[in-house]
Amino acid sequence: MSRNYKFHNPEGLYFVSFAVVEWLDVFTRKQYKNILLDSLSFCQKQKGMEIIAWCIMTNHVHLVFRSVKGQHPALLLGDFKRFTSKAVVKAIQNNPRESRKEFLLEQFKKAAEKSSNVDSHQFWRHDNKPIELWSNKVIQEKVSYVHNNPVEAGLVFKPQDYVYSSATDYAGGKGLLDNIIVFQYFG
């Protein structure tokens, strides 16, 4: 991995994107998205994850966040990904209505076989490509990118209409996560 894609500043604000292996559309079901929401909420309350922007798409997640309780952001994100990986795979295994169960579990197994640090199922791809955000302009660009992702994908006409993102918070409403730090752009 390039030196440009690491968490160098433990107090920095970062933009990260991470995807399900093979870009599988797992988050088409509310049950699986809610696992991510619950984990993000836990990380906010218990682990010091300050979230500026977020969006859960069908096969990937975007976050703008920082660590405010001294835990290195790489460790914080790693904890989040480890927990959600296990929780979502377990939810798929235990979901009697999951029509794609065998296919998804087989893909996660194949991905794990190619990885030296995963035991049975690899859910997330290993590349996060964290980018430290160093100016108001860059922060605004990344927040806009995160919120416009569902618009670009053709899921909604306006960012604030997509439920699984912080765009509602930025439009003056109340989104699904508490304690979102709405970034104020001062050009």
C-alpha positions in Angstrom: 0.0 0.0 0.0 1.3 3.4 -0.9 2.6 5.7 1.9 0.0 8.2 0.8 -2.8 5.8 1.9 -2.0 5.5 5.6 -3.2 7.1 8.8 -0.2 9.2 9.6 -1.7 11.8 11.9 -3.6 10.2 14.8 -5.6 13.4 15.4 -6.4 14.1 11.7 -9.7 14.1 10.0 -9.9 11.4 7.4 -12.0 10.4 4.4 -12.2 6.6 3.9 -14.1 4.3 1.6 -14.3 0.6 2.1 -16.1 -2.1 0.1 -17.5 -5.6 0.5 -15.3 -8.2 -1.2 -16.0 -8.5 -4.9 -18.2 -5.4 -4.5 -21.1 -7.7 -3.6 -24.4 -5.9 -3.0 -25.0 -6.9 0.6 -26.5 -3.7 1.9 -29.7 -4.0 -0.1 -31.3 -5.3 3.1 -32.2 -3.0 5.9 -31.1 -5.7 8.5 -27.5 -5.5 7.3 -27.4 -1.7 7.1 -28.7 -1.5 10.6 -25.7 -3.6 11.8 -23.4 -0.9 10.4 -25.5 1.9 11.9 -25.5 0.3 15.4 -21.7 -0.2 15.2 -21.1 3.4 14.0 -23.3 4.6 16.9 -21.3 2.4 19.4 -18.0 3.8 18.0 -19.3 7.3 18.5 -20.4 6.8 22.1 -17.8 4.3 23.4 -14.7 4.6 21.2 -14.5 8.3 20.4 -15.3 8.3 16.7 -16.3 11.7 15.7 -18.3 11.4 12.4 -18.5 14.4 10.0 -20.2 12.6 7.1 -21.2 9.0 6.3 -23.0 7.0 3.7 -23.9 3.3 3.3 -24.3 2.3 -0.3 -25.3 -1.2 -1.5 -21.7 -2.5 -1.5 -19.5 0.1 0.1 -19.3 2.7 2.9 -17.9 6.3 2.9 -16.9 8.0 6.2 -15.4 11.3 7.1 -14.2 10.9 10.7 -11.6 11.4 13.4 -10.6 9.7 16.6 -11.1 12.0 19.6 -10.3 9.6 22.5 -6.7 8.8 21.8 -7.3 5.6 19.8 -5.4 5.7 16.5 -7.8 6.0 13.6 -6.5 2.9 11.9 -7.2 0.9 15.0 -10.7 2.4 15.4 -11.6 1.7 11.8 -10.1 -1.8 12.1 -12.2 -2.5 15.2 -15.3 -1.3 13.3 -14.6 -3.4 10.2 -13.7 -6.6 12.3 -16.9 -6.4 14.3 -19.2 -5.6 11.4 -17.6 -8.3 9.3 -18.4 -11.0 11.8 -21.9 -9.5 12.6 -23.0 -9.2 9.0 -21.7 -12.7 8.0 -23.5 -14.2 11.1 -26.7 -12.3 10.1 -26.5 -13.7 6.6 -25.9 -17.2 8.0 -28.9 -17.0 10.3 -31.3 -15.3 7.9 -33.8 -17.9 6.7 -35.1 -15.4 4.1 -31.7 -14.7 2.5 -32.0 -16.0 -1.0 -28.3 -15.3 -1.7 -27.0 -17.0 1.4 -25.0 -19.8 -0.2 -23.6 -17.5 -2.9 -22.5 -14.8 -0.5 -21.0 -17.1 2.0 -19.1 -18.9 -0.8 -17.7 -15.6 -2.0 -16.6 -14.6 1.5 -14.9 -18.0 1.9 -13.0 -17.7 -1.4 -11.8 -14.2 -0.4 -10.6 -15.6 3.0 -8.6 -18.4 1.2 -6.7 -15.7 -0.7 -5.9 -13.7 2.5 -3.3 -14.6 5.1 -4.9 -12.8 8.0 -8.6 -14.0 7.7 -9.8 -17.3 9.1 -13.1 -18.4 7.5 -14.9 -15.5 5.9 -13.5 -12.2 4.5 -16.3 -9.6 4.3 -14.5 -6.3 3.7 -11.8 -5.6 1.2 -8.5 -4.7 2.9 -8.0 -1.4 1.1 -9.5 1.7 2.8 -7.3 4.3 1.2 -7.5 6.9 4.0 -7.0 10.5 2.9 -6.3 13.1 5.5 -8.4 16.2 5.0 -6.2 19.3 5.5 -8.3 22.3 4.5 -11.9 23.5 4.6 -12.1 23.2 0.8 -11.0 19.6 0.8 -13.3 18.7 3.7 -16.3 20.3 1.8 -15.3 18.4 -1.4 -15.3 15.0 0.4 -18.5 15.7 2.4 -20.2 16.6 -0.9 -18.8 13.5 -2.6 -20.1 11.3 0.3 -23.6 12.9 0.1 -23.8 12.9 -3.7 -22.9 9.2 -4.0 -26.6 8.0 -3.9 -27.5 10.7 -6.4 -24.8 9.6 -8.8 -25.9 6.0 -8.4 -29.4 7.0 -9.4 -31.0 6.1 -6.1 -32.4 9.5 -5.2 -32.7 13.0 -6.9 -31.5 14.9 -3.8 -28.8 13.8 -1.3 -31.0 14.5 1.7 -33.6 12.0 0.4 -31.2 9.1 0.9 -31.9 7.7 4.4 -28.6 5.9 4.9 -26.3 9.0 5.0 -25.7 12.1 6.9 -27.0 14.3 4.1 -30.3 14.8 6.0 -28.3 16.3 8.9 -26.7 18.8 6.6 -30.1 19.7 5.1 -31.3 20.7 8.6 -33.1 17.5 9.4 -32.4 14.6 11.8 -30.6 11.6 10.3 -30.4 8.1 11.6 -27.2 8.7 13.7 -27.0 11.0 16.6 -24.1 13.4 17.2 -23.1 14.1 13.6 -20.7 17.0 13.5 -22.1 19.1 10.7 -19.1 20.7 9.0 -19.5 24.4 8.4 -17.7 25.5 5.3 -15.9 28.8 5.5 -14.4 29.3 2.0 
